[in-house]
C-alpha cells in the first residue's frame, strides 16, 4: 500500500515538473536558486513546491529527456537548467545564457565578498539586524555584534564554535535560560541534513543552550526536527544586504534577471524580529530548554559527524536517514 506521505511527495514532484517546464519555456535558462524563487516562493500557495521536490523534478525531467543541465565558463561547474532543444549556436539562446551567467557571477562575488565587494556587506548584515532588534527586547545579551562571547556556561566557546550572541531569558526564582542565536544569511533553504544545522545544534548541545536559527527559508523537515528536540527557527523571508548595494543589484532582483525578489537592503532593527524574541520565545523557552537537554547527548553524537561540511553526500544521507529521520523525526509522522 502506498503511504499518504508518498502520494503527497509524488503530487509535489509533479507540480515541480510542470512549473519547471513553464519557467524554462518563459526564461530559457535557470539555476536551482532561480527555480526556487519562482516555484517555492511565488505563485499560488498550493503550487509552491519546496526545493526538495524541485530537485526530484529536475532529476525526473532529465531522465525523460525533457531538460538538460549546462555549465558556463563564468560560473565554472555550477549547473544551469534549460529545455533539451537549447542550442548554444543560436544567438538568442547564447545571449540569454551569457546574461544569466554574468549576473550570477556578480551575485556570487557580492555574497562572498570577492573583488570590490566587502564580505561583511552580506555575511554580517542579518546578524546586525537581529542584534539591533534584540537590544530592543529588554533582555540581557552576552556578547555584542562583532564581539561574540568567549565563555558561557563554563565552556570556552572559541573551542566549540562562536555563536553570534547569547540571550538570557529570565524565569522563576531568579534563574536565566541561555539561548544560542545563529544567523544564516543564505539564499538557499536550510534542510535538516545540512551541515550548518548540525554545526549549530552541536554547539548548542555542548553549551547546554536552547538553539534558535534565524534564516531566510527553512525546510519542512527542519521544522519537524526542531519541534521534536526543543530548538526554534525564525524565517526572515529575505536575504539581507548593505543599503548601498540596492542599485548595484537591481538587475539581479529583476524577474528578467535572476529574479531574486526576496532581498532587503537594510541594517535597521525590525518589528517582526522584536516581536519574535519578545513574545514567541518567552512563551516557549522553558519547554524548549527541558526538551533540548533530554536530546543533548544524541545531538552531540550525531552532530560530531553531520556538522562536517566535507562529509560525502552518500554517507551524510545514510546517517541522516537512519539516525535522524528514523530515530527522531519519523515517530512524529503519520502514515
Phi, psi and omega in degrees: 000134179280129182288160176301319181298319181291322177296319178296319179299313181296324177298314182292325177296320177298318177298316180299314180302312182300315183287325176301312181298318179298318181293318181290329174293325182277318188248353174075310184230140176204142172274173177300319181294324177293318178297320177300314183297323185270340182250307185283339187237008181215161180091179179304143184300327181280005177241007184270081178291132180291161182307325178302322180283329175297317178301315178294322179295319177299314180301315181295315182294325177293320179296327179279354180077017182272331177226169176216164178253146180227157172240157181236145183298335180286333183239017174057240188266013179286127184281142167242154183243145181207168176292154183299334182280359179305135183231113182294344177275348177283125186302315181294322178296312181296319180298317179294316180297316179299320180296312182295317180296321179295316178295321181292322176299318178296316179301316179297320178298318180293312184291329181268353180069043181260157178062235184279359184260147181266127181304325182294339184283358167231309187300332185247357186293318179296320176300320181293315179297317180294315181298315179297326179289316182290336176295340179270004188258008179056043178241155171281132181242125175266122184089167179218169181300124181084356180218073185295160180294154181255331184212119179222139180058026179082002180259141171281102187298327182296335178280337183262320185138132189275127173281166175298311175191172182235136177253146176251116178258116181291138174233185185300157178063029173073011181269157178240144170258128181270132182242129184264120183256128176232130180246130179236102184270061184249155177281321184290153176289145179258118180256165192295344179265359184295143181296330179296321179297313185283334173295317178294313181297320179298311181298317180297318180294320179299325182262002178056048179237149176291124180272135173234124179255124172254119181210160183299306180222138185233126184294158184297325182287335174294321179295317176302313181298312182298318180299320182292316189265352179092031173254169183223144177235151180227113179277123178277336180072348180231152166264131188260141178222161176297143184305325184294345182274357185300311179292323180299329187254012185299323179285334176291322182282327185303144183297335177274353174263241177273341178073027181276071185290332184278065184228139180227139181248093187198148171243006189271156174297157181228140183299324181295323176295314181300315180298319180299310183283337182269332186242305185295310184296312180303328180294333188245349196298323181292316178295319178300316181299313181297316181292318183297321180292331178290335180259002187308310186294318180290326177295318178296317182296313179288320182297329178307328182261313186286343178283351180282111183290347178266003178297128180305142184304317181300316179291322177300312180299321180295311180297315182298313184295314185283320189257330181263304183295305182290323186272333186239308186281311188305320181302340181268357182258152180255140174291000000 
